[in-house]
């Protein structure tokens, strides 16, 4: 089962997921919401749309903008609407 871990904590885990451009996107129901803080930052992908970010807060440490998601993706990326992917030191195991 794919899982995401950071700072000694499993932060997401699910048998249901999407893989896009080598990134595993976890469904929003599979993340430990209490460890995620909405970030004001966004970026734009030409084919997926506007990405929004979360900062992780785990065991007293923060990882700024370490998770991202597309709340309203463009049609070509509709399958990842609301799904969450990770970077910046988060270990994702397929």
N, C-alpha and C positions, 0 to 999 in steps of 0.2 A: 504494500500500500504506500503510495507516495506520501512523503511528509516533508515539512519545512521545520528547521531547528535553528535557534539562535540563542547564544548565551546560556546554554544548558537546558533549554526549554523547547518542547515541541510546540510550535505556534500554529501549525496547520497540518491536517492529515485527512486524506480521503481516497476512496477507491474511484470516485467520480472526479474527473479533471479534464482539462483541455491542454494540448501542447501546441504552442505557436512560436515559431522562430526559435525553437530550442528551449523555450521557457514553459514550465508547468504552471498552469493557472488553476488555482483551487477555488471551488465554489465558496461563496460568502458564508454559507452555513458551516463550513469546515474550519474556519479560523477561530482562534481564541480571542474573541472580540475585545476582552478586557485588557489585552496586551497591545492594542492598536489605537493610536491617536491620529485623528484626521490632521493632515497637513494642508496648509493653504497653497502649496505648490502644485503646479500642473505643467505638463508638456504636451506637445502635439505630434502625433504620428500621421503621416500622409494618408495611410490606408486604414488605420484603426480609429483615429480620432483623438479626442482629448483624454490624456491619462491623469488621474488624480493619485495622490500619494498618502501613505500612512507612515508615521514614525513608530517604531517599536519601542516599548518600554517593558523590559524584562529583567527581573532580579536587580533592580536599582540602576540599570544602564539603559541608555537610549541609543537607537540607531536611526538617524534622521532619514526619512524618505526611503526606507529599505523595502517597502512594499508598494505596488502600484496596481491600479485597476481602471477599467473603462466603464463608467456608469452608463454612458449613452454612446456606444461605439458606432462607427459607420457600418453600413450593411455587410460589408465583407468580413467584419469581425464580430458579428452579432452573437456568435457562439461563446464569446468570452464576456458578455455583458455582466458586470458586477464581480466577475472572477478575479482573484488576487494572485499576483506573481511577486517574486522576490529577487533581490540582489544585495549588494553591499555587505557581504560576509554571511548572509543567511545560507545555510546548507540545505539544499533540496535534494532528497534522495528519491529516485523514481521507484 
